[in-house]
């Protein structure tokens, strides 16, 4: 399992300069919500995500919009 956010390139240091997408677990940590809660937000279309195989990916911009109270696109 990947422990760093997915970026356009591998980060040179521990904190990536620009995060493109987060895994479900990373989004849960950032939102301080449980996995079922975040999956519920995705399934109710309140948070946009894509499923790649068995992995949910949430774009950083989608997560920011959600945190700022904007509607998912």
Secondary structure, DSSP 8 states (H G I E B T S, - for coil): ---S-EESS--SSSS-SSEEEEEHHHHHHHHT--HHHHHHHHHTTSS--EEETTEEEEEHHHHHHHHTT----
